Amino acid sequence: MSSPRGADNRAEIAVPAVLLAVLAWGIGPLMVRDMSVGGYTTAMFRMWLGAPAMYLASRWWGNGVTWKSLKACVVPGCFFGASMVLDSWQYARHQLLMQL
């Protein structure tokens, strides 16, 4: 039994996509290390630049953004946002305590 054409296209880009992701994951900290802005500013810009890139990738290589996919992202997105807020609060609290 042969696979549908869409599955063949995804299989062709799987290894290059993983290699690109590993490369980006590996050089990211090297690029951030010498920046004059903080980690939270860098994370904010990465989120703002990453969202359009992921949208375009989903349109080109997937089914695009659907209500079903958005619903699946709500709970993890809330947890991620809460993590960022709590981490930022903890960092600010730590900086305040270090000044005392």
N, C-alpha and C positions, 0 to 999 in steps of 0.2 A: 504494500500500500504506500503510495507516495504522499508526501506532505503538501499542503496548500502552498501556493506561491508566496504568500506573505511570510510563512514560516521559513522558507528558503532565504528570503531577503534578510530576515532577522538573524539567521545563522551566519550569513556572510559578514555581518558587521559586528558580531558578538565579540570576537577576539580583539579586533582593533579598538572597539569601545572600551573593553576592560583594560587594555594597555594604556589608552589615553587617560582613563580614570586613575589608574595607578600612578602614572607619570604626574598628573596634576596633583594628586594627593601627596606625592613625595616632594615635589618642588614648592608646594604651597608654603610650608614653614620656612623654607630658605628665603622666599621672597618677602615674607612678612617680618622676618627677623630684623632687617635693616631699615624698616619703615619708621617714619617719625610719628605716625598715628598709633593709637592704641588698638588692642585686640578687638574691642567691641565695635569700634569704627570700621575696622577691616571686615568684621563679620557682617555688619550692616550692608556694606557695599557689595560683599560677596552674595548676600541674599538678593539684593536688588538687581545685580547683574545676572545671577543664576536663574532667576524666575523666567525672564524672557527666553533665555537659552533653553531651558527645559520645555517651555511651551513650544518653541520652534521644533525642537527634537521630537516632541510628541506628535506634532503635525506631520513631520516628514517621515518618521519611521514607525508611527503607531496610529492609533485611532483618533488622536487629538484629545482635547479636554472635553469630557462629558460630565453630566451631573453625577453619574455613578462614580466616576473617578474623584470628583470633588468631594462627594460624601465620604469616600474612603479616606480622604486626607484630613478631614476636619479634626478628628480626635488626636491623631499624631501631631498635627499642626498646633493644636492647643497645648499639648504636652511640651512640644519644642519651645513655643512662646513662653510658657510658664517657666521652663528651665532657664531660658535666657534672662527673663526678668528676675528670677530668684538669684541667679548667679551674679547678675549686675548689682543687685541689692546687697548680696553677701560681700562682693568686692568693695563696694562703697563703705560698708560697715567696717570691714577690715582696715581700710585706709584711714577711717576716722579713729579707730582704736589704736592704730600705730602712731598717731599724732599725739596721743595722750601721754 
